Amino acid sequence: MKRLRIIVSGRVQGVGFRWAAQKIARQLGVHGYVRNLPNGDVEIVAEGDDSAVDNMITWARKGPTWSRVDHLQLHDLPGPAEHDEFEVRP
């Protein structure tokens, strides 16, 4: 089980990034959430099997078609899983 906070920088707001992240997370069986941050970045909290979260990271490095990902920050989160689905937050 892996829990990560992923901060995605670049052109990632206003391009459908959150909705695409939700779709791929659900396909992979990853739980958590995605939300826009005030500074223009997107935050993803991803929880799930190691391989599923790794695949989510791989996807986040590219993002959806209209996005441009410049940088990814990965932060391990301690403790047990806190989410039972993947949601889009404002």
N, CA, C and O of each residue as an XYZ file, in Angstrom:
360
protein
N       0.847     -1.188      0.000
C       0.000      0.000      0.000
C       0.882      1.237      0.000
O       1.833      1.333      0.776
N       0.564      2.176     -0.869
C       1.343      3.403     -0.991
C       0.397      4.587     -0.864
O      -0.721      4.564     -1.379
N       0.868      5.631     -0.164
C       0.126      6.890     -0.031
C       1.063      8.022     -0.392
O       2.130      8.165      0.205
N       0.667      8.833     -1.372
C       1.514      9.936     -1.822
C       0.706     11.211     -1.997
O      -0.484     11.182     -2.310
N       1.389     12.331     -1.785
C       0.884     13.646     -2.181
C       1.717     14.047     -3.389
O       2.945     14.100     -3.313
N       1.062     14.323     -4.482
C       1.730     14.679     -5.732
C       1.349     16.115     -6.066
O       0.166     16.444     -6.154
N       2.345     16.962     -6.248
C       2.103     18.344     -6.665
C       2.554     18.461     -8.114
O       3.709     18.192     -8.442
N       1.623     18.867     -8.978
C       1.875     18.953    -10.412
C       1.908     20.425    -10.796
O       0.961     21.165    -10.529
N       2.999     20.847    -11.423
C       3.171     22.239    -11.846
C       3.233     22.318    -13.365
O       3.675     21.384    -14.034
N       2.785     23.445    -13.892
C       2.787     23.676    -15.334
C       1.444     24.271    -15.731
O       0.805     24.966    -14.941
N       1.022     23.993    -16.961
C      -0.317     24.417    -17.392
C      -1.260     23.271    -17.049
O      -1.530     22.406    -17.882
N      -1.759     23.273    -15.816
C      -2.529     22.145    -15.311
C      -3.902     22.554    -14.763
O      -4.657     21.703    -14.292
N      -4.224     23.838    -14.823
C      -5.563     24.275    -14.432
C      -6.276     24.809    -15.668
O      -5.669     25.461    -16.517
N      -7.580     24.521    -15.758
C      -8.364     24.982    -16.897
C      -8.198     24.130    -18.142
O      -8.579     24.541    -19.238
N      -7.624     22.932    -17.974
C      -7.378     22.055    -19.123
C      -7.975     20.657    -18.911
O      -7.654     19.727    -19.652
N      -8.836     20.510    -17.909
C      -9.462     19.218    -17.638
C      -8.589     18.248    -16.868
O      -8.860     17.048    -16.852
N      -7.538     18.754    -16.225
C      -6.594     17.882    -15.521
C      -7.280     17.104    -14.396
O      -7.083     15.896    -14.269
N      -8.083     17.789    -13.582
C      -8.710     17.109    -12.437
C      -9.652     16.000    -12.878
O      -9.656     14.918    -12.292
N     -10.444     16.261    -13.900
C     -11.410     15.255    -14.367
C     -10.698     14.077    -15.010
O     -11.118     12.932    -14.843
N      -9.623     14.344    -15.746
C      -8.842     13.258    -16.343
C      -8.150     12.445    -15.258
O      -8.043     11.224    -15.368
N      -7.677     13.121    -14.203
C      -7.030     12.420    -13.092
C      -8.028     11.497    -12.400
O      -7.691     10.367    -12.044
N      -9.252     11.977    -12.210
C     -10.270     11.138    -11.586
C     -10.551      9.905    -12.443
O     -10.671      8.798    -11.919
N     -10.652     10.088    -13.728
C     -10.944      8.966    -14.630
C      -9.842      7.912    -14.569
O     -10.130      6.722    -14.439
N      -8.582      8.339    -14.664
C      -7.476      7.375    -14.642
C      -7.345      6.732    -13.270
O      -7.056      5.539    -13.175
N      -7.554      7.500    -12.206
C      -7.469      6.936    -10.850
C      -8.509      5.841    -10.661
O      -8.212      4.789    -10.095
N      -9.706      6.082    -11.124
C     -10.760      5.070    -10.995
C     -10.434      3.828    -11.815
O     -10.705      2.710    -11.378
N      -9.858      4.012    -12.994
C      -9.454      2.865    -13.813
C      -8.365      2.053    -13.116
O      -8.342      0.826    -13.206
N      -7.466      2.744    -12.422
C      -6.343      2.075    -11.757
C      -6.704      1.529    -10.379
O      -5.953      0.732     -9.817
N      -7.846      1.948     -9.826
C      -8.211      1.547     -8.475
C      -7.515      2.360     -7.405
O      -7.340      1.891     -6.281
N      -7.114      3.585     -7.748
C      -6.455      4.497     -6.813
C      -7.530      5.332     -6.121
O      -8.465      5.802     -6.769
N      -7.400      5.515     -4.818
C      -8.323      6.339     -4.042
C      -7.613      7.622     -3.636
O      -6.385      7.701     -3.674
N      -8.389      8.621     -3.249
C      -7.829      9.895     -2.814
C      -8.601     11.046     -3.411
O      -9.827     10.996     -3.501
N      -7.889     12.091     -3.823
C      -8.555     13.247     -4.418
C      -7.575     14.053     -5.258
O      -6.362     13.857     -5.194
N      -8.130     14.955     -6.040
C      -7.357     15.915     -6.823
C      -8.021     17.269     -6.638
O      -9.247     17.371     -6.600
N      -7.200     18.310     -6.524
C      -7.757     19.661     -6.377
C      -6.779     20.689     -6.922
O      -5.573     20.455     -6.993
N      -7.337     21.844     -7.309
C      -6.521     22.974     -7.730
C      -5.969     23.674     -6.498
O      -6.639     23.768     -5.470
N      -4.743     24.162     -6.612
C      -4.143     24.966     -5.557
C      -4.136     26.432     -5.990
O      -4.107     26.715     -7.187
N      -4.163     27.364     -5.041
C      -4.225     28.787     -5.375
C      -3.059     29.277     -6.244
O      -3.213     30.255     -6.974
N      -1.909     28.621     -6.177
C      -0.736     29.075     -6.940
C      -0.717     28.567     -8.379
O       0.241     28.824     -9.108
N      -1.775     27.842     -8.806
C      -1.843     27.344    -10.180
C      -1.438     25.890    -10.328
O      -1.596     25.316    -11.406
N      -0.921     25.286     -9.275
C      -0.571     23.870     -9.299
C      -1.809     23.018     -9.039
O      -2.872     23.529     -8.688
N      -1.650     21.718     -9.218
C      -2.685     20.751     -8.881
C      -2.114     19.788     -7.856
O      -0.975     19.339     -7.985
N      -2.901     19.469     -6.838
C      -2.507     18.508     -5.818
C      -3.291     17.216     -6.024
O      -4.510     17.236     -6.198
N      -2.582     16.102     -6.001
C      -3.204     14.780     -6.046
C      -2.786     14.043     -4.785
O      -1.599     13.980     -4.465
N      -3.746     13.491     -4.075
C      -3.454     12.540     -3.010
C      -3.879     11.186     -3.538
O      -5.049     10.964     -3.851
N      -2.907     10.275     -3.633
C      -3.143      8.961     -4.235
C      -2.839      7.866     -3.230
O      -1.769      7.843     -2.622
N      -3.788      6.963     -3.063
C      -3.639      5.833     -2.152
C      -4.008      4.561     -2.896
O      -5.004      4.526     -3.619
N      -3.205      3.513     -2.720
C      -3.540      2.249     -3.352
C      -2.346      1.324     -3.428
O      -1.302      1.570     -2.824
N      -2.523      0.256     -4.184
C      -1.429     -0.686     -4.403
C      -0.239      0.049     -5.005
O      -0.406      1.006     -5.761
N       0.957     -0.406     -4.665
C       2.172      0.249     -5.157
C       2.154      0.445     -6.669
O       2.445      1.537     -7.157
N       1.814     -0.606     -7.412
C       1.849     -0.513     -8.876
C       0.788      0.455     -9.395
O       1.036      1.165    -10.369
N      -0.386      0.499     -8.769
C      -1.440      1.414     -9.199
C      -1.021      2.867     -8.973
O      -1.215      3.711     -9.847
N      -0.450      3.159     -7.810
C       0.007      4.523     -7.523
C       1.174      4.886     -8.432
O       1.260      6.020     -8.902
N       2.071      3.940     -8.685
C       3.173      4.200     -9.626
C       2.639      4.539    -11.016
O       3.171      5.426    -11.683
N       1.599      3.846    -11.453
C       0.984      4.144    -12.752
C       0.315      5.514    -12.742
O       0.302      6.203    -13.762
N      -0.239      5.912    -11.603
C      -0.826      7.243    -11.480
C       0.262      8.309    -11.612
O       0.055      9.336    -12.256
N       1.411      8.062    -11.004
C       2.540      8.994    -11.117
C       2.979      9.116    -12.572
O       3.207     10.220    -13.065
N       3.095      7.987    -13.254
C       3.491      7.990    -14.665
C       2.514      8.820    -15.478
O       2.928      9.619    -16.318
N       1.211      8.638    -15.233
C       0.211      9.434    -15.941
C       0.365     10.920    -15.604
O       0.303     11.764    -16.498
N       0.566     11.248    -14.327
C       0.644     12.650    -13.895
C       1.846     13.367    -14.507
O       1.815     14.589    -14.651
N       2.884     12.654    -14.864
C       4.055     13.279    -15.497
C       3.721     13.850    -16.875
O       4.405     14.753    -17.359
N       2.659     13.320    -17.512
C       2.231     13.813    -18.830
C       0.923     14.568    -18.751
O       0.761     15.599    -19.403
N      -0.026     14.062    -17.951
C      -1.335     14.688    -17.840
C      -2.170     14.482    -19.084
O      -1.771     13.752    -19.991
N      -3.342     15.129    -19.134
C      -4.208     15.008    -20.304
C      -3.659     15.811    -21.485
O      -2.693     16.561    -21.346
N      -4.273     15.643    -22.613
C      -3.789     16.213    -23.875
C      -3.506     17.707    -23.819
O      -2.479     18.153    -24.331
N      -4.386     18.489    -23.214
C      -4.262     19.946    -23.264
C      -3.365     20.516    -22.182
O      -3.142     21.726    -22.138
N      -2.847     19.665    -21.307
C      -1.993     20.167    -20.223
C      -0.524     20.184    -20.642
O      -0.139     19.620    -21.666
N       0.278     20.848    -19.816
C       1.733     20.809    -19.954
C       2.300     20.670    -18.544
O       2.210     21.597    -17.738
N       2.873     19.530    -18.254
C       3.444     19.296    -16.929
C       4.914     19.672    -16.969
O       5.692     19.108    -17.738
N       5.286     20.638    -16.127
C       6.673     21.090    -16.048
C       7.434     20.426    -14.916
O       8.639     20.196    -15.025
N       6.736     20.116    -13.826
C       7.428     19.592    -12.648
C       6.458     18.784    -11.792
O       5.271     19.098    -11.697
N       6.993     17.744    -11.178
C       6.224     16.897    -10.273
C       6.981     16.792     -8.959
O       8.182     16.520     -8.956
N       6.294     17.005     -7.849
C       6.864     16.790     -6.513
C       6.122     15.621     -5.876
O       4.893     15.561     -5.915
N       6.869     14.698     -5.293
C       6.281     13.537     -4.640
C       6.604     13.577     -3.156
O       7.757     13.765     -2.767
N       5.579     13.397     -2.328
C       5.744     13.403     -0.879
C       5.026     12.187     -0.304
O       3.819     12.034     -0.492
N       5.757     11.324      0.395
C       5.131     10.178      1.059
C       4.218     10.674      2.170
O       4.544     11.632      2.871
N       3.080     10.022      2.327
C       2.155     10.328      3.408
C       2.151      9.169      4.395
O       1.995      8.018      3.987
N       2.317      9.444      5.664
C       2.315      8.372      6.658
C       0.899      7.903      6.978
O      -0.081      8.573      6.653
N       0.815      6.765      7.607
C      -0.460      6.285      8.124
C      -1.253      5.464      7.141
O      -0.843      5.259      5.999
N      -2.399      4.996      7.603
C      -3.264      4.153      6.776
C      -4.060      4.980      5.764
O      -4.139      6.204      5.871
N      -4.636      4.305      4.799
C      -5.473      4.962      3.792
C      -6.638      5.685      4.464
O      -7.184      5.210      5.459
N      -7.006      6.822      3.916
C      -8.086      7.626      4.480
C      -9.279      7.761      3.540
O     -10.312      8.306      3.931
N      -9.151      7.270      2.300
C     -10.188      7.500      1.297
C     -10.681      6.164      0.747
O      -9.919      5.201      0.646
N     -11.969      6.120      0.392
C     -12.518      4.897     -0.179
C     -12.989      5.096     -1.619
O     -13.647      4.227     -2.191
N     -12.643      6.255     -2.201
C     -12.925      6.559     -3.600
C     -11.966      7.654     -4.053
O     -11.122      8.095     -3.274
N     -12.084      8.092     -5.288
C     -11.266      9.194     -5.784
C     -12.203     10.304     -6.207
O     -13.086     10.108     -7.042
N     -11.997     11.489     -5.611
C     -12.911     12.589     -5.875
C     -12.189     13.812     -6.402
O     -10.995     14.006     -6.172
N     -12.945     14.629     -7.114
C     -12.464     15.934     -7.573
C     -12.917     16.954     -6.556
O     -14.099     17.046     -6.223
N     -11.963     17.717     -6.068
C     -12.274     18.816     -5.137
C     -12.044     20.126     -5.841
O     -11.276     20.191     -6.800
N     -12.711     21.195     -5.370
C     -12.516     22.509     -6.014
C     -11.103     23.023     -5.855
O     -10.783     24.109     -6.339
